[in-house]
Amino acid sequence: KLGKKDEPILSIDQLEALNQKLNVAYHHQLEIEVEYYHDGYTKVSYGKIKRLDFIYKQIILSTYEKIDSNHIINLTF
């Protein structure tokens, strides 16, 4: 439990900006850095978006890592 933090809550504007970045990165197949919250910690992953899974609300990276889209904090490319 040492170092664990509460999940950050993003504003509507931040969520819209994140969604826009996600769409650009996916359609242009850009290499991205995804910062996300998992089990009390902030983690970072890299890769291209291979697939957007709308059923399970996940993004699947080219590394086959699955990230829950509800826990994404930031995305840069």
Solvent accessible surface area in square Angstrom, and as a share of the most:
residue,aa,sasa,rsa
1,K,206,0.87
2,L,168,0.84
3,G,51,0.49
4,K,87,0.37
5,K,149,0.63
6,D,133,0.69
7,E,62,0.28
8,P,60,0.38
9,I,165,0.84
10,L,35,0.17
11,S,57,0.37
12,I,121,0.61
13,D,107,0.56
14,Q,97,0.43
15,L,86,0.43
16,E,107,0.48
17,A,49,0.38
18,L,20,0.10
19,N,86,0.44
20,Q,126,0.56
21,K,69,0.29
22,L,25,0.13
23,N,60,0.31
24,V,57,0.33
25,A,0,0.00
26,Y,65,0.25
27,H,132,0.59
28,H,124,0.55
29,Q,83,0.37
30,L,59,0.30
31,E,105,0.47
32,I,4,0.02
33,E,67,0.30
34,V,0,0.00
35,E,52,0.23
36,Y,23,0.09
37,Y,32,0.12
38,H,98,0.44
39,D,95,0.49
40,G,7,0.07
41,Y,86,0.33
42,T,72,0.42
43,K,84,0.36
44,V,72,0.41
45,S,10,0.07
46,Y,130,0.50
47,G,3,0.03
48,K,80,0.34
49,I,0,0.00
50,K,104,0.44
51,R,128,0.47
52,L,30,0.15
53,D,19,0.10
54,F,164,0.68
55,I,153,0.78
56,Y,156,0.59
57,K,114,0.48
58,Q,46,0.21
59,I,1,0.01
60,I,8,0.04
61,L,0,0.00
62,S,53,0.34
63,T,87,0.50
64,Y,149,0.56
65,E,61,0.28
66,K,128,0.54
67,I,3,0.02
68,D,53,0.27
69,S,38,0.24
70,N,103,0.53
71,H,62,0.28
72,I,9,0.04
73,I,34,0.17
74,N,57,0.29
75,L,1,0.00
76,T,60,0.35
77,F,121,0.51
